[in-house]
Amino acid sequence: MYREFFGLKEKPFNITSDPNFLFLSRVHKEAFAHLLYGINERKGFLEITGEVGAGKTTLCRALLSQLDKKTKSAFIFNSTLPELQLLQAILEDYGITVTSRNKVSLLKQLNHFLIDELTHGNNVILIIDEAQNLKPSILEEIRMLSNLETDKEKLFQIILVGQPELKVKLASPCLKQLRQRISVRFHITPLDKDEAADYINHRLSVAGSTGQTVFEPAAIEDIYNFSGGIPRLINMVCDKSMLTAYTMETRCITAHIVSRSIKEMEGHLPG
């Protein structure tokens, strides 16, 4: 609705995980480096955690977009699948035609695929998003998948991505063996205040802004205070504020506009 008014080619503050809008804060750069290191060095298990909306999924999508053709990947979004369906989903995401729904057969297919990729000098990664939802029994089965290895290296790298609850779950005594196999861990913290301003300007620029749209410093401070530096919440406030500014026919987003937008988001109707 407001895109044309602000002269933008697309909406800058959608809450979808679009890697084109990835903003590499200091923490996100570190997380990205940890992921690349774990993949390139074939470290087996990697763990990435962060609060809801911290940018974990966007970071993983950006990672996938930068991997070379020698790295095969599967990205599982539904972490609530039963064991057999999860294994089947993994195979299908690798492009493997499932010939049987029997667990032994599925594991044989996966192992054959991994050995074949290794023979061709390829690396294989598996990303499981929202991994905090995985049952301990499923996490243990995933650990068993890591037994698919040669004498010298892991056949594929498994990246568990989740909210802070994932760290709590992995601390359980029953998952001690899995926890010991995680060689790369990183927790994504929120943006700081200066990064929040850069983040907003970055997304406006990617969306096609040439500087006509301005978030005043006081407005950015209010956005930061409300969001706590969580990118998804920043997006929500900025999107609402731009819509409010559009209805007021102004391209300058003030603290008043942000305050009004936040109140409306929280269900306080203007009176």
JOPE-V423799 format. One record per backbone hydrogen bond with DSSP energy under -1.0 kcal/mol. CO is the residue of the C=O (numbers start at 1). NH is the residue of the N-H. Records with the same first field share a line. If there is no record, write none. Layout:
# JOPE-V423799
CO=NH + NH
This chain:
# JOPE-V423799
2=6
3=8
16=18
18=21
19=22
23=25
25=29
26=30
27=31
28=32
29=33
30=34
31=35
32=36
33=37
34=38
35=39
36=40
37=41
38=43
39=42
43=45
44=158
45=183 + 184
46=160
47=186
48=162
49=188
51=54
53=232
55=59
56=60
57=61
58=62
59=63
60=64
61=65
63=66
68=71
70=123
72=125
74=127
76=129
77=79
82=86
83=87
84=88
85=89
86=90
87=91
88=92
89=93
90=94
91=96
92=95
102=106
103=107
104=108
105=109
106=110
107=111
108=112
109=113
110=114
111=115
112=116
113=117
114=118
115=119
116=120
117=122
118=121
123=72
124=157
125=74
126=159
127=76
128=161
130=133
131=134
135=139
136=140
137=141
138=142
139=143
140=144
141=145
144=147
145=148
147=149
148=155
153=150
157=126
158=46
159=128
160=48
161=131
162=50
163=166
164=168
165=169
166=170
169=172
172=175
173=176
175=179
176=180
178=181
184=47
186=49
192=196
193=197
194=198
195=199
196=200
197=201
198=202
199=203
200=204
201=205
202=206
203=207
204=209
205=208
207=9 + 10
214=253
216=220
217=221
218=222
219=223
220=224
221=225
222=226
223=227
224=228
227=230
229=191
230=234
231=235
232=236
233=237
234=238
235=239
236=240
237=241
238=242
239=243
240=244
241=245
242=246
243=247
244=248
245=250
246=249
251=214
253=216
254=258
255=259
256=260
257=261
258=262
259=263
260=264
261=265
262=266
263=268
264=267
